Amino acid sequence: WTNGYLEGVHNKIKTIKRMTFTMKNFHHFRTKIIFNFL
């Protein structure tokens, strides 16, 4: 078994977090993450 998929998900979330660093609303941040994985 490998944890490559989970590492990819974590990397994608960190990338979104860096792009939305100035975003003050957590709801928008969470929504952006959810829609990125759809």
C-alpha positions, 0 to 999 in steps of 0.5 A: 500500500502507498500513501501517495494519494493522500500526499497529493491531496495534502499538497493540493490543500497546501497550494490552495492555502498559499493562494488564499493566504489573504482570505479572511473568511474560513467558509470561503477557504473551505468551499474552495477546497471542496470545489477543487476536489469535485 
